[in-house]
Amino acid sequence: MKDSGNDSGARSGKAAKDQREARLKLALRENLKRRKSQAKERADFASGTDDVGRGRDSGEESPGK
């Protein structure tokens, strides 16, 4: 009788482990998406400020000068 109890315990343990792994996979995937999005925003922001800075410092005189 103990053998049948151990089987169900092993099955529920395996199911719980599988559920945990699925949750962790999802969390890691969402974290990666968030980090990629943040990196892209930082890159876009950095390139945007560099373009403005280069336009001002390019040595060209403004029409008003």
N, C-alpha and C positions, 0 to 999 in steps of 0.2 A: 504494500500500500504506500509505503514511503517513496517508492520509485515513481509512481504516477504524480505525486506531489512535487517531486524534484523536477520532473519534466515541465510541469506547468510553470514552476518558478523560473526555470531556465528560459522558457519561451517568453514570459513576461519581462524578464531581464533583457533578453535580446531585443524585444520590441521597444522597450524603454531606451535601450542603447541606440537603436536605429532612429527613434524619434529625436533623441538628443543630437545625433550626428546630422540629421536633416535640419534641425534648428540652427546648429552651428554653421552648416554649409550656407544656409540662407543669410545668416548674420554676416558671415565673411563676404559673401557676394554683395550684399547691400553696403557694407563698409568699403569695399573696393570701388563700387560705383560712386559713393560719396567722395572718396579721396581723389578719384580721377576728375570728378566734377570740380572739386576745389582747386586742383592743380591746373585745370584748364582755365578757370576764372583768374587765377593768379597770373598765368602766362598771358592771358588776354589783357589784363590790367597792366602788367609790366610792359608789354609791347605797345600798348596805347600811350602810356606816359613817355616811353622812349621816342615814339614818333613825334610827339609834340615837342619834346626837348630838342630833337635833332633839327626840326624845322626852325626853331628860334636861333639855334647856334650854328646854322649851316653857313654863315658868313654872308648871306644875302641881306641886302639892305631893304627895309620896308619902303613902300612908295612914298611915305610921308617924309622921309629923310632927305 
